[in-house]
Amino acid sequence: MRIISKRQLKEMIPYSMQHIACLEKAGLFPKRVQLGPNRVGWIESEVLDWIQERMDAR
């Protein structure tokens, strides 16, 4: 399992962090993992699965 940073996420997903946060709250994007008081990350496999779902649905 690999945790990706905000910077790495932005390279994968062309959305603003505000939009990603809205999608997370709506349950439409993988939830972030709190790594420390000022650090979050996302599980790479969950993000890749989310991207694959979009590709399969087109």
Summary of the structure (lengths in Angstrom):
residues: 58
radius of gyration: 11.2
end to end distance: 27.5
largest distance: 38.2
contacts: 120
relative contact order: 0.22
helix: 52%
strand: 19%
